[in-house]
């Protein structure tokens, strides 16, 4: 896509965003909404499938073991609504959300508390004696519990990224794909030079780096800063719904997104994008090099644990014979503590370059909030919207990794 023009290149930009996945696209939109001259650069084709922002669906939920995420999720939910109003169409389908797992699991207990979920009665009892809405679907093991919450939903991932890119362009942003950034240098106070592999140069007052699985490589090359962001290979799996239950597991029928705590951690979205199929997958996967992937399993079994979970918990509704019908490759960008990185690069760049990275397989839902925070940090040197929403950014600082040996 060639949306740039010579005039914009000569006059320079207020903000140059490197990486056009969900975070970069949201940041470009947020900055453009404030009247900034924005350039959004993407190394590959727009809406490519080589990173972490593509695919048919992602979930949104406020039930987190860590108390610092629910305020960001709630902020994101408001911003999703605003962007959809601006676009005139929806990319997020609201649903209930259900968390389940061993009753004494500390992470589950914390998620229920932090997210304001309500435990269902006798979740692990016989289906005939249980009164909660999906008792006939889930056969919870003895000693398990389940908790329902109203803030859930399914986001059409690729459609959502496209929406934010279109909205950014509508607000005046310039978007360029097939443009690989290889260097970012400071030319003076409030002056950043962004160089590409083809020899092009773009000038900006500020720069936001949101390159997903490539974050460690680029930030190390540009600023000499070690980010412990490890790309992981993972699979998105769609399974056949057993005959007679197809509608029961759909968003139209009110079926929830759900998560199952323990080992493995299982997550799911209702049947929506592929009629008769339901997405059920496991969190995590083996390390990989984003520039040298095998696109298969990465040497790990990412299917068997999911099939065994389905056979134990949803045996009457989902068919595991023959494995998943559809397998989609994806990547996580994991930090050691699975918290995000949202911070100024620092050093010679001061507050002129901001990085958003390490979203660890659970960041997509918070894209509009993260994008707004990154844009405000770049333009104002602080994120007022986050502070007003009760989002504590101290959890996402690069300095928390200072004690790690990253050699």
Buried (B, 14 or more C-beta within 10 A) or exposed (E): BEBBEEEBBEEBBBBBBBBBBBBBBBBBBBBBBBEBBBBBBBBBEBBBEBBBBBBBBBBBBBBBBBBBBBBBBBBBBEBBBEBBEBBEEBBBBBBBBBBBBBBEBEBBBBBBEBBEBEBBEBBBBEEEEBEBBBBBBBBBEEEBBBBBBEBBBBBBBBBBBBBBBBBBBEBEBBBBBBBBBBEBBBEEEEBBBBBBEEEBEBBBBBBBBBBBBBBBBBBEEBBEBBBBBBBBBBBBBBBBBBEEBBEBBBBEEEBBBBBBBBEBBBBBBBBBBBEBBBBBBBBBBBEBEBEEBEEEBBEBEBBEBBBEBBBEBBEEBBBBEEBBBBBBBBBBBBBBEBBBBBBBBBEEBEBBBBBBBBBBBBBBBBBBBBBBBBBBBBBEEEBEBBEEBEBEBEBBBBEBBEEEEEE
